[in-house]
């Protein structure tokens, strides 16, 4: 039987605030020895892509990092 399967992908991220590095190290990409992460760049890139296509959506829960980005 041919049935249509609809799959919805929800773009999101999960960036721990202060798990292996300080909040600032996660945000700026400092101390790459324990984990590679540059949250500020992730947000910059996502915002840039969202501006290109208003139909796109993105879920972000780490308000600490978002507020750091917004305050810049």
ABEGO torsion letter per residue (X at the ends): XBBBBBBBBBBBBBBBBGAABBAAAAAAGBGAAABBBBAAAAAAAAAAAAAABAABBBBBABAAAAAAAAAX
